[in-house]
Amino acid sequence: MDKATLTMLENLKEKTGHSLDEWKSLISAQGFSKHGEIVKFLKETCNITHGYATTIASKALGSDADSAKDTDELILNQYKGKEHLKSFYDKLISEIQNFEGDFEISPKKAYVSLRRKKQFITLNPASKTRFEIGFNLKGVPAKGKLEAEKPDAMCSHKINLSDLHEIDQEVIDWIRMAYDNAE
């Protein structure tokens, strides 16, 4: 389990008033089955911050990496029916491994989070034809391939790719900026 999640779980009762088991029971009683509806309920009805709401929802659904039996299985499942997009993931990971310093690869159910002290990008086979890189670059103006994300989105920016050749120096430079900012 990554440090951030461990810290959140250790502080959950103090910060939210309930333990994880209590939140799971409450969510179960509501009959929720989707991550988004759980997060919305927790934020709007229970006044929980986005980070805690996301962690509680992931744990309640068992969709986080720690609840999965095998993180490699999580990644493989992301690419079912989208196998041709796996080469985007492999190329990006290979490029990032050339950066100085360490980072953590944290697979989730639908995407992979890359973290240093904080998450710097997400890698997501968003559709059968589109691969999306989500960036944590708050305060950086969108330009070139870098698009601003919707307000309140998990990431501040994104780059959509449909061809492996679109992973060029501009894309790597944006990833490097996010990587350096997460130090």
N, C-alpha and C positions, 0 to 999 in steps of 0.2 A: 504494500500500500504506500502511495507517495506521501511525503511529509505533510503537504497541505491538507489532504483528505484526513489523515490521521489527526492533525491538529483540530480540524473542524469537528470531527467526531468526539474528540476529547472535550471540546468546549460546547458541544451541542446543547446539553441540558441547561447550562449556565446562560447561553446566548438566546435560546429559543423557549426555554421553560419546560421542554420535554426531552426524554431520551429517544434514541433511534427506535427502540421497540414501541414506545408510545406513539411516535409519529407513524410508524408502519401500521399499527392498529387503527389509528384515526383514518389513514388513507384507505385502508382495506374496508372500513365501515362506509366510506364514501362511494366505494365501487369504482374508483378510477382505474384505468388500465393503460393510459397513455402518459408519457413523460410530461408533455406540454400542459395537459390539464391538471396534473398534480402540481407542477411549478406555479401555474396561474392561481390555483386554489391556495397554496401556501403563501404566495406573495400578497394576493388580494384579500383573502379572508383571515389569514393568520398573521399578517404583517411580518413575514419572514423575508430576509434579504435574498437576492437572486442566488448567491453562492451557496447558502445553506439550503435553499429550496431545491436547487439542482442536485446537491449531494443527497438530500433526503429522498428525492424522487428516484434517483439512480439506485440507491440502496433498497428502496421499497420495491422496485421492479426487478432488482437483481441484474440490471443492465450495465453496471459499472465493471471495470476490468477486474476488480478484486472478487466480484461475485462469479465471474466466469471461470470455468474449469481450466481453460487454456487460453492464454492471450493470443497465441498464433491462430487458434480457432476463431477468435473474435475478428482478426484481420481477414482471414480467409472468407468468413461469412459476409463481410462487407463487400466482397468482390464477386459474390455469386450472381451470375447473369451479367456481370460487368468485368469479366476476367481480363479483357484487353486494357482496362484502366490500372491494373496492378503495376504495370511497367512505369506509370507516372509516380506511384508511391516509391517503388524501388529506386528510381533515378533520383528523386528528391532526397530520400534518406542517404543515399550514397554521397550526394553533393554536401549535405549538412555534416556528414561525418568527417569531411575535410576541414571544417572550421576548427579553430583552436578551442579547447574547453569541452566540458561534458554537457550532455543533455539527456533527458529521460524520454523514452518512447512509451506512452501510456494509451493503449488501445481502449476504446469505448465500444459500445454496440454499433454505432453508425459512422464513427470517424476515429482518427488517431490524434491524440493531443501530444505535442512536443513541448517539453518544459525544461526550464533551467530553474531559476528561483521562482519563476512564474511561467505560465503558458505563453509561448511566443507564436506558435502557429498550430493550426489543425489541418489535417489532410483528409479529404473526404471524397469518395466516389459519389458525387451528388446525384447523378442520373446515369443512364446507360451510355450517354455520349459526353458527359461533362464531369471533369475533375475539378474540385474547388479547394483552394488553399485559403484558409481563414487566417487573418493576421491580427495580432495585438499591437497596434500602432496608434494608440490614442494621441490626438493632437497633430498627426502627420497629414498634410493635405493629400488627397487622392490625385494621382496623375499617372499617365502612361497606362500600363495594364492594371494598376492598383485602383480598385473601385471602393468607394465608401460603402459600408454596410448599413443596414437599417438601424435607426436609433434603438437602443436597448438590446441589440444583438450581442451574442456572446463574444464575437470578434468585431473589431472596429472597421476592418477592411477585408477585401477578398480579391482573389484573382481566379478567374474561370479559365480552364484550359480544355481544349477539345482535341488537340494534336500534341503528341510527345515533343515535337520540335518547337513548341511554344515555350518549353522550359529553356529559357535563354539567360543571358547574363543579367538582364533586367529583373527577371523573376528571382534569380539567386541573390542579387543585390538587395531586393526587398526582404527576402528571408533573412539575410545576414543582418540587416538593420533591426529586424524584430528580435533576432537571436541576441545581438549585442545589447539591446534595450532590456532584455530579460535577465541580465547578469546580476 
